[in-house]
Amino acid sequence: STEDATGKSLDSLRYTGGEAAVAQRIDPAREPGLSPEQRRFMAQVELAQRQRALQRRLRGRNVLLALGVGAVTAGICILRARRGPGGS
């Protein structure tokens, strides 16, 4: 059988209704056959995945914020242009 990067057998993949395999998340604390190095590796991988997800969320939030600031700025410029020169 084939093993993944942690040495865990890929036989733990579950097939749902004849469709694609779905990987089951294993809890490193409860898995008896994992070495301390494998547990550390799994923790590093999970941390990297969480950081990538956070970066994606922040990037999207920054884009929305930039669009909002741009819209407000454009609105202010348009309103000032309608008033004419020196108008209050």
LINGIDA-V243080 format. One record per residue. N is the residue number from 0. RES is the residue in one small letter. BURIAL is I if it has 9 or more other ideal C-beta (glycine too) atoms within 8 Angstrom, else O. D_LAST is the distance of its C-alpha to the last C-alpha in whole Angstrom. Layout:
{{N | RES | BURIAL | D_LAST} {N | RES | BURIAL | D_LAST}}
//
This chain:
{{0 | s | O | 78} {1 | t | O | 75} {2 | e | O | 73} {3 | d | O | 69} {4 | a | O | 68} {5 | t | I | 69} {6 | g | O | 73} {7 | k | I | 72} {8 | s | O | 74} {9 | l | I | 72} {10 | d | O | 74} {11 | s | I | 72} {12 | l | I | 69} {13 | r | O | 70} {14 | y | I | 70} {15 | t | O | 68} {16 | g | O | 70} {17 | g | O | 71} {18 | e | O | 67} {19 | a | O | 66} {20 | a | O | 67} {21 | v | O | 65} {22 | a | O | 65} {23 | q | O | 65} {24 | r | O | 64} {25 | i | O | 66} {26 | d | O | 66} {27 | p | I | 67} {28 | a | O | 68} {29 | r | O | 70} {30 | e | I | 72} {31 | p | O | 75} {32 | g | O | 76} {33 | l | I | 73} {34 | s | O | 73} {35 | p | O | 71} {36 | e | O | 70} {37 | q | I | 69} {38 | r | I | 67} {39 | r | O | 65} {40 | f | I | 64} {41 | m | I | 63} {42 | a | I | 61} {43 | q | O | 59} {44 | v | I | 59} {45 | e | O | 57} {46 | l | O | 55} {47 | a | O | 54} {48 | q | O | 53} {49 | r | O | 51} {50 | q | O | 49} {51 | r | O | 49} {52 | a | O | 47} {53 | l | O | 45} {54 | q | O | 44} {55 | r | O | 43} {56 | r | O | 41} {57 | l | O | 39} {58 | r | O | 38} {59 | g | O | 37} {60 | r | O | 35} {61 | n | O | 33} {62 | v | O | 33} {63 | l | O | 31} {64 | l | O | 29} {65 | a | O | 28} {66 | l | O | 27} {67 | g | O | 25} {68 | v | O | 23} {69 | g | O | 23} {70 | a | O | 22} {71 | v | O | 19} {72 | t | O | 18} {73 | a | O | 18} {74 | g | O | 16} {75 | i | O | 13} {76 | c | O | 13} {77 | i | O | 14} {78 | l | O | 11} {79 | r | O | 9} {80 | a | O | 11} {81 | r | O | 11} {82 | r | O | 7} {83 | g | O | 9} {84 | p | O | 9} {85 | g | O | 7} {86 | g | O | 4} {87 | s | O | 0}}
//
